[in-house]
């Protein structure tokens, strides 16, 4: 494994130590898991944005279909 040196303030260091102790993990493992969790959260956010974009496209397509339907209903062929 590669080594990474990280400078942190006292508060962060204390929180990291407490978390590592509570989880019975090394500080390195806590940081590795934290980075992985952050990476997964970022991917979920990107996925949400892609779903929202796709949903907006579908919504607009549905509006167009409804406009076409409304025009067909109002084309003078009423009773």
N, C-alpha and C positions, 0 to 999 in steps of 0.2 A: 504494500500500500504506500501511497504517497503521503507526505507530511505537509500539513497546512498550519501556518502560524496565524493566530488570530488575536488581535488586541481588543480587549473589552473593558468596560468600566467595572467598578467594584460591585455595583448592583447586579449587572448581568452575570458576573462571575458567581456571585452568591446564589442567584436563581438557577444557574446551570448546575452548580454543585448540589443544591437541594433537589432539583429534578432528577439528576443522575442517581443520587442516593435513594430517593423515593422509588424510582423505577428499577433499582439494582442494575444499572447500566453504567458503562464508562461515559465520561463526558463526550468522548469522540463518537460513541454510538448514539447518544442523544442528539448531537449535532447532525450526524448522518441521517438519522430518522427525521429530524426536523426539516432538513433540506429536501428529503424525499417527499414529505408531507406537503411542503410548500409547492414543490414542483407539481404534485398531483392536484392541489388546489388551483394552481394556475391553469392546468389543462382543463379542469372542470369549468373554470370561468370562460376559457376560450370556447369550449363546447357549448355552454349556455349562450354565448354571443352568436355562434353559428346557428344554433336552433332558433334563436330570436330572429335572425336575419332570414332564415328559411321560412319561418312562420309569417313574417311580414310579406314575403313574396307570395305565399299561398293565400294570405288574406286579400292581397290586391287582386290576384287572379280570381278569387271568389267574388269580389266586388264587380269585376268585369263580367263574369257570368251572370250575376244578378242584374246588372244593367241590361245585358242582352235579353234576359228573360223578361224583364219589365217592358222592354221595347216590343217583344213578341206578344206579350199579353195585351198591350195597348196598340196593336197594329190595325185596329178597326174591325176585327173579326168578332167583336163582342156580340152578344145576343141582340 
